[in-house]
Amino acid sequence: MEAAQTTVKAQKDKLDNCRQQQASEQEEHTRAEAADAAKAQEVAVNEQAKAEVVRLLEGMGQQLDGDSIVVYQTYLKGVNAEPTLIAALRSALEKESSQRCGFDCVAMEHLKNILEHKIREWDAAIAAMAVAKANVHAEALGAWAIRELAGEHVQEAVVELEAAEAAVAAGTEQLNAAREAEQHEEAVLAHYLTDLTLAGEKLRQCGDALEALMSVEAGPKVVQEAAPVLATGMDVDVEMAAEKMDTSMDVEMTLPVVA
């Protein structure tokens, strides 16, 4: 029973440790998931920015309206392009590609170079972020696997604790049964001890009765042995009495008779 209780305590300690480990791994997994989501968001933002540049590069070969031209100008201002190029874009982009000539072609070539350069920058940034995201994602997967393993350890500890508690329950039941059996045996023993005491008392009484019976049986023999002694004594007394009588008679005969 003590061994089973010690096992239960050890299993409870193990379960507490496993749960603490699971909580720690859950925190690590949450952190890794957040980092993975952040990296994914960064990659998505970069890909979106690259897609915007690609659309500008693809659309520069067409004749554009005023709103579309404003988009180009806004983007070029954002990347700190030359003011001259920004000012020349409207004249070039309002024309069909076949109508562009001279400075328009120079402006478009310069715009193309800027956009292609930005696309290469975005490609490099996206590639670097993809590597970082892969590492973070792998870390998140590892944290997830460790968390799941910690959860399995918790479940195993729970099963082991339940088995230990079942052993304690079985041990308690056996101990109670043993105590009941012991109490029953003690009751039987007490009954037998009582019977033994009564039997001892009866045996003593029987012994006393037997001694009394033997005394009674031995009594007449003692009287018969003493009878001759008494008879002999009586004879001695008779003889002494006779002698006294004779002496008295002699004395009386020797005394003078007074007339």
KAMOSUL-V537899 format. One record per residue. N is the residue number from 1. OMEGA is omega in degrees with one decimal (none if undefined). D_CENTER is the distance of its C-alpha to the mean C-alpha in Angstrom with 2 decimals. Layout:
{{N/OMEGA/D_CENTER} {N/OMEGA/D_CENTER}}
//
This chain:
{{1/178.3/16.28} {2/178.2/15.51} {3/179.2/14.27} {4/178.5/11.89} {5/176.4/10.61} {6/177.9/10.44} {7/178.6/8.47} {8/179.3/5.79} {9/179.4/6.14} {10/-180.0/6.42} {11/176.7/3.56} {12/177.4/2.12} {13/179.2/5.64} {14/179.5/6.04} {15/177.7/4.92} {16/178.7/7.09} {17/179.3/9.55} {18/179.4/9.89} {19/175.6/10.59} {20/177.6/12.95} {21/178.5/14.53} {22/178.3/15.01} {23/178.6/16.63} {24/179.1/18.77} {25/176.6/19.84} {26/176.9/20.64} {27/179.4/22.86} {28/178.8/24.50} {29/177.3/25.11} {30/178.9/26.62} {31/-178.9/28.83} {32/177.7/29.90} {33/178.7/30.69} {34/178.0/32.74} {35/178.8/34.58} {36/178.6/35.23} {37/179.2/36.55} {38/178.4/38.71} {39/177.6/40.18} {40/177.8/40.85} {41/178.0/42.62} {42/178.6/44.66} {43/179.8/45.69} {44/178.8/46.63} {45/179.6/48.72} {46/178.6/50.49} {47/177.1/51.16} {48/178.2/52.52} {49/177.4/54.73} {50/179.8/55.96} {51/177.9/56.67} {52/178.4/58.78} {53/179.3/60.82} {54/177.8/61.23} {55/177.7/62.60} {56/-179.8/65.01} {57/-179.3/66.14} {58/-175.5/66.69} {59/-176.6/68.47} {60/178.4/70.91} {61/-177.7/73.19} {62/173.3/73.95} {63/-172.0/76.13} {64/176.0/73.91} {65/-174.3/74.45} {66/-179.0/74.16} {67/179.7/70.51} {68/179.0/69.40} {69/177.2/71.51} {70/178.6/69.78} {71/178.7/66.43} {72/-177.7/67.81} {73/179.5/69.30} {74/-179.3/66.09} {75/-178.6/64.09} {76/175.4/66.67} {77/-179.7/66.65} {78/179.9/62.86} {79/176.6/63.20} {80/176.0/66.12} {81/-178.3/68.78} {82/179.2/72.43} {83/-180.0/74.11} {84/178.9/77.05} {85/-179.8/74.93} {86/-179.3/73.33} {87/-176.6/76.81} {88/-176.2/78.19} {89/-175.5/75.47} {90/-179.2/76.92} {91/-176.7/80.27} {92/-174.5/78.74} {93/177.9/76.03} {94/-176.9/78.46} {95/170.1/80.50} {96/-178.5/80.04} {97/-179.5/79.02} {98/-177.8/82.53} {99/-178.1/84.18} {100/179.3/82.43} {101/175.6/84.56} {102/-176.6/85.22} {103/177.6/82.89} {104/-179.6/80.78} {105/177.7/79.89} {106/179.7/79.14} {107/-179.9/76.83} {108/178.8/75.03} {109/178.9/74.60} {110/177.5/73.21} {111/179.4/70.81} {112/179.8/69.74} {113/179.7/69.04} {114/-177.5/66.92} {115/178.9/64.88} {116/177.5/64.39} {117/179.3/63.36} {118/177.8/60.76} {119/178.3/59.47} {120/178.0/59.06} {121/178.6/57.22} {122/177.6/54.88} {123/179.1/54.35} {124/179.6/53.48} {125/179.7/51.13} {126/178.6/49.46} {127/178.3/49.09} {128/179.1/47.50} {129/178.0/45.16} {130/177.3/44.31} {131/178.8/43.23} {132/179.3/41.18} {133/178.3/39.72} {134/178.4/38.88} {135/179.6/37.03} {136/178.8/35.16} {137/176.6/34.44} {138/177.0/33.18} {139/178.7/30.94} {140/177.1/29.68} {141/177.4/29.09} {142/178.0/27.24} {143/177.1/25.04} {144/179.7/24.51} {145/179.4/23.63} {146/177.9/21.16} {147/178.5/19.61} {148/177.8/19.45} {149/176.7/17.93} {150/176.3/15.23} {151/176.2/14.69} {152/177.1/14.59} {153/177.4/11.98} {154/179.3/9.80} {155/177.5/10.83} {156/179.0/10.28} {157/177.7/6.65} {158/179.1/6.57} {159/179.6/8.94} {160/178.0/7.42} {161/178.3/4.50} {162/177.9/7.74} {163/179.3/9.74} {164/178.4/8.16} {165/175.9/8.55} {166/177.2/11.89} {167/177.4/12.80} {168/179.0/12.38} {169/178.1/14.47} {170/178.3/16.92} {171/177.8/17.17} {172/178.3/17.85} {173/178.5/20.44} {174/179.6/22.00} {175/177.5/22.10} {176/177.8/23.80} {177/179.0/26.15} {178/178.2/26.95} {179/176.7/27.69} {180/178.1/29.90} {181/179.0/31.63} {182/178.0/32.14} {183/177.9/33.61} {184/179.1/35.82} {185/177.2/36.98} {186/177.9/37.68} {187/177.8/39.69} {188/180.0/41.59} {189/177.7/42.20} {190/177.6/43.45} {191/179.7/45.74} {192/177.8/47.07} {193/176.8/47.56} {194/177.2/49.52} {195/179.6/51.58} {196/177.4/52.15} {197/178.2/53.32} {198/179.3/55.65} {199/177.3/56.88} {200/177.9/57.57} {201/177.1/59.53} {202/178.5/61.47} {203/177.7/62.15} {204/179.2/63.50} {205/178.3/65.65} {206/177.5/66.95} {207/177.6/67.77} {208/179.1/69.68} {209/179.3/71.53} {210/177.3/72.35} {211/177.9/73.72} {212/179.4/75.77} {213/178.4/77.10} {214/177.6/78.02} {215/178.8/79.81} {216/179.9/81.74} {217/-178.3/82.70} {218/-175.8/83.82} {219/-177.9/85.86} {220/179.5/89.23} {221/178.7/89.58} {222/179.3/89.60} {223/180.0/92.42} {224/178.9/94.53} {225/-178.1/94.33} {226/-177.0/95.45} {227/179.9/98.44} {228/179.9/100.85} {229/179.2/100.21} {230/179.8/101.17} {231/178.7/104.29} {232/177.2/105.36} {233/179.5/105.01} {234/178.9/107.13} {235/179.6/109.83} {236/-179.6/109.95} {237/179.7/110.32} {238/-179.8/113.12} {239/179.5/114.98} {240/178.5/114.70} {241/179.5/115.88} {242/178.6/118.90} {243/177.8/119.81} {244/179.3/119.72} {245/-179.1/121.96} {246/179.5/124.49} {247/179.2/124.59} {248/-178.4/125.21} {249/-179.9/128.03} {250/-179.6/129.67} {251/-178.8/129.59} {252/-177.9/131.11} {253/-178.8/133.91} {254/179.2/134.85} {255/179.4/135.15} {256/179.8/138.76} {257/-179.2/139.62} {258/-177.5/140.86} {259/none/143.53}}
//
